């Protein structure tokens, strides 16, 4: 559990409690301007403060404490998930006495600067903490209560995600909004509290964003839809609400694009197994020596937490990065009738599917096998596999646009239509699936809106993959 130090400045603590003295606004209507669902705060440099040791004395500003100095804080409230981020001037290990957290309260609060005073802590207050976690990749904890009385109570919150980027000095905590009552809006502040690395027994230093006195911006939820399509040249095209986030400098053909959970962005994969990150944390890539003669990377699947991924090769080997399970297995010892071209993880992260160009499906871990097209006549090679959202089955798509359903409701296909270019990828989208062809044509068979395509302006190099904003 998080144990805020009692000796911290009562000025700042009361400022934070001013956020949470009344309940968060409960959901009364869905939707809001997308811009209001993403709020950032830029914090001044060299504004960290050192604990005075006296709750009646304001803590003094101290310079040259980059490990506690917040340079930017960020919140995103989209598609039923809340993501908090802090960017520090320098990386700091989240050890026992080093805290990063965010406090949530009702809209319209103003941080106070008038010295210590009492404040109500009744109802609606939440503290979201990022811990180091057992695997060192981050762990999210959610609390409610009154920290002035050391009465923080943990809240069970499943489906969280964390990210710690050593290079960017960024720290991210994501959680379902249902863990904090699905508010229709809330105000927030970010907090860092660190022990000096060169003096672990010394006074702690801290920073907050926004600085006080200041009025916090409210953030409201939004439902966003969209997708990214990736070309073999590495260029990534954005559609709908999916933001433009960049493309890799591709000397090697790109083979896949995979969205990270919580709307953080995406990873790209080239055929040598090099992963590039645009938004989420980069957890690693294959080394040149990892691939055998005739072997190439073909697919990347993210973990449910967004804190890792698997890279799959055409020979059925699997490489795990971040919090991706390393012991699920592969199919490299089997005689394959076609190259492995696509993969999909199960919701638990304890299994995954692979599909070969011959339509063979391989279910490992807790992935359920429901059938395949292996050994059956096909008009063209199978390109992708998409699990049914209900977890009971999956769909396959061949390059002629034909869909094969296995314990999953058939929503339509392009198999009986003339395509300008072969189908090359398919991803989960809403209640069904979204397909893309090499010319960038996008075909939507779901309850989500169509957000455009490149079909009328085909790119010079083929599109190889599509992935949906989450």
KAGI-V935891 format. One line per field, one symbol per residue. ss: DSSP state (h for helix, s for strand, l for the rest). phi: phi as a letter, one per 20 degrees, with the letter a starting at -180 (. if undefined). burial: # if it has 16 or more other ideal C-beta (glycine too) atoms within 10 Angstrom, else .. A space follows every 50 residues. Layout:
ss->???
phi->???
burial->???
This chain:
ss->lllllllllhhhhhhhhlllllllsslllllllhhhhsssssllllllss lllllllllssllllllllsssssssssllssssssssllllllllllss sssssllllslllllllllllllllsssssslllllllsssssssshhhl ssssslllllsssssllllssssssshhhhllssssssssssssllllll llllssssslllllsllssslslllssssssllllsssssllllllllll lllsssssslhhhllsssssllllsssslllllllllhhhllllllssss sslllllssssssllllssssslllllllllllllllllsssssslllll ssssssllllsssssllllllllllllllllssssssllllllsssssll llssssllllllllllllllllsssssssllssssssllllsssslllll llllllllllllssssssll
phi->.fcgffefgfgfffgffffdfcfffefcbenafggfeccccedfeldfcd gfncfedffefcelcffdefdbcbcccclmcdcdccddfbfcfeegddcc bcddbffnfcfecenfbebfdemmeccddddfnfemeobdccccpdffdl dfdfdfcenebcbcdffeldccccbffffcnlfeaadbbdbcbceggebg eeffdbbccffeeaeeeeccfbdccradddefenfdddcmefffcpcfee edgfcbccfefmmfpbddcdfenedddcoffedpcfegffeegmdbfcbc ceefemdraddddfeneccdcmeffedfobcfeeeeebffdbbbeegfmd aadccefenfdcdcmefeecpbdgndfcfaffdbccffgfmdaaddcefe nfdddclbffdpbdfddeefbffcabcfblebbcdcdfenfdcdcbeeff dobdgecfffdffdacbdfd
burial->.#.#...###############.##......#....###.#.#...#### #...#...#..#..#######.#######.#########..#.#...### #######.#.##...#..#.#..##########...############.. .#..#.#.#######...#########.###.##############.... ...#########.#.#.#####.####################..###.# ..###############################.##....#...###### #########################..#.##....#.#########..## ###############.#..#.###...#.#########....######## ######.#..#.###...#.##########.###############.#.. #####..##..#########
